[in-house]
Amino acid sequence: MLKLDYTGSDYRGTGFQLGYEYKLMPTLSLELAIYAQRSFGNGLSLRIPIGFNFWGIQK
């Protein structure tokens, strides 16, 4: 399953996440996600961290 999420908060700023979830078994899935987030902090600086996540989820 392909996922696209938008995030936004006063504390962490705004950003997006693109992910793919693969079901290994009915109760176990692997998810791979790439995300970028923009944070304004005190209003004077602009940070754009880009990250990568990979994890297994048991549901």
Backbone as CSV, one residue per row, in Angstrom:
resi,resn,N_x,N_y,N_z,CA_x,CA_y,CA_z,C_x,C_y,C_z
1,MET,0.838,-1.152,0.000,0.000,0.000,0.000,0.900,1.237,0.000
2,LEU,0.631,2.171,-0.857,1.370,3.427,-0.947,0.660,4.475,-0.106
3,LYS,1.420,5.241,0.674,0.841,6.249,1.563,1.484,7.599,1.299
4,LEU,0.694,8.657,1.384,1.200,10.026,1.320,0.501,10.803,2.421
5,ASP,1.268,11.366,3.342,0.715,12.074,4.495,1.247,13.493,4.534
6,TYR,0.426,14.378,5.070,0.827,15.753,5.334,0.823,15.951,6.841
7,THR,1.857,16.572,7.378,1.915,16.827,8.813,2.014,18.320,9.058
8,GLY,1.488,18.749,10.163,1.579,20.160,10.513,1.290,20.380,11.984
9,SER,2.142,21.152,12.637,1.915,21.518,14.033,2.685,22.797,14.325
10,ASP,2.291,23.476,15.391,2.995,24.697,15.793,4.416,24.389,16.243
11,TYR,4.610,23.222,16.855,5.916,22.872,17.409,6.874,22.343,16.346
12,ARG,6.406,21.441,15.472,7.295,20.774,14.529,7.258,21.364,13.128
13,GLY,6.382,22.295,12.844,6.317,22.875,11.509,5.442,22.048,10.582
14,THR,5.690,22.157,9.282,4.903,21.426,8.292,5.799,20.484,7.513
15,GLY,5.195,19.464,6.919,5.993,18.525,6.148,5.140,17.483,5.470
16,PHE,5.810,16.533,4.832,5.111,15.449,4.168,5.866,14.151,4.394
17,GLN,5.160,13.052,4.197,5.752,11.725,4.329,5.231,10.855,3.201
18,LEU,6.120,10.182,2.532,5.775,9.242,1.475,6.219,7.868,1.945
19,GLY,5.309,6.913,1.949,5.645,5.597,2.476,5.021,4.472,1.678
20,TYR,5.563,3.281,1.889,5.037,2.073,1.265,4.955,1.000,2.343
21,GLU,3.804,0.358,2.470,3.611,-0.701,3.463,3.380,-2.019,2.738
22,TYR,4.117,-3.046,3.150,4.007,-4.369,2.541,3.593,-5.368,3.610
23,LYS,2.529,-6.106,3.362,2.045,-7.117,4.306,2.825,-8.416,4.102
24,LEU,3.576,-8.828,5.130,4.276,-10.111,5.088,3.326,-11.240,5.456
25,MET,2.541,-10.996,6.494,1.520,-11.923,6.979,0.332,-11.064,7.402
26,PRO,-0.802,-11.670,7.709,-1.950,-10.850,8.116,-1.680,-9.947,9.328
27,THR,-0.778,-10.361,10.219,-0.511,-9.558,11.417,0.852,-8.876,11.409
28,LEU,1.619,-8.978,10.331,2.955,-8.387,10.290,3.156,-7.667,8.967
29,SER,3.595,-6.425,9.049,3.862,-5.667,7.833,5.156,-4.883,7.990
30,LEU,5.794,-4.584,6.878,6.994,-3.753,6.841,6.629,-2.433,6.188
31,GLU,7.168,-1.350,6.728,6.881,-0.042,6.165,8.179,0.697,5.910
32,LEU,8.277,1.315,4.757,9.421,2.114,4.345,8.898,3.517,4.095
33,ALA,9.501,4.521,4.731,8.989,5.881,4.608,10.123,6.875,4.431
34,ILE,9.880,7.878,3.619,10.792,9.003,3.430,10.013,10.248,3.835
35,TYR,10.631,11.120,4.611,9.900,12.291,5.067,10.770,13.539,4.994
36,ALA,10.127,14.677,4.868,10.787,15.980,4.911,9.903,16.901,5.730
37,GLN,10.518,17.717,6.564,9.742,18.605,7.415,10.420,19.963,7.498
38,ARG,9.607,21.000,7.440,10.111,22.365,7.505,9.720,22.941,8.858
39,SER,10.682,23.463,9.588,10.416,24.005,10.918,10.863,25.457,10.966
40,PHE,9.987,26.319,11.445,10.311,27.745,11.506,10.879,28.161,12.855
41,GLY,10.713,27.332,13.878,11.283,27.620,15.197,10.883,28.989,15.703
42,ASN,11.847,29.904,15.813,11.558,31.238,16.330,11.123,32.196,15.223
43,GLY,10.920,31.722,14.025,10.489,32.574,12.924,11.644,33.144,12.122
44,LEU,12.878,32.959,12.584,14.027,33.529,11.896,14.799,32.506,11.079
45,SER,14.620,31.250,11.387,15.405,30.227,10.700,14.495,29.250,9.964
46,LEU,15.046,28.592,8.982,14.320,27.600,8.187,15.165,26.335,8.125
47,ARG,14.643,25.230,8.639,15.335,23.945,8.598,14.520,22.997,7.748
48,ILE,15.168,22.203,6.922,14.476,21.175,6.146,15.218,19.857,6.333
49,PRO,14.918,19.114,7.410,15.525,17.790,7.565,14.843,16.783,6.651
50,ILE,15.609,15.886,6.095,15.067,14.802,5.280,15.487,13.504,5.946
51,GLY,14.548,12.623,6.167,14.857,11.392,6.883,14.333,10.161,6.176
52,PHE,14.651,9.007,6.756,14.307,7.716,6.182,13.962,6.769,7.321
53,ASN,12.852,6.084,7.231,12.434,5.118,8.255,12.193,3.760,7.618
54,PHE,12.500,2.708,8.369,12.194,1.338,7.955,11.874,0.566,9.222
55,TRP,10.691,-0.008,9.306,10.336,-0.741,10.506,9.294,-1.799,10.226
56,GLY,9.182,-2.733,11.137,8.163,-3.773,11.070,7.066,-3.485,12.081
57,ILE,5.846,-3.746,11.712,4.700,-3.469,12.571,3.905,-4.753,12.754
58,GLN,3.622,-5.094,13.982,2.753,-6.236,14.247,1.394,-5.694,14.662
59,LYS,0.359,-6.060,13.904,-0.995,-5.551,14.173,-1.861,-6.631,14.736
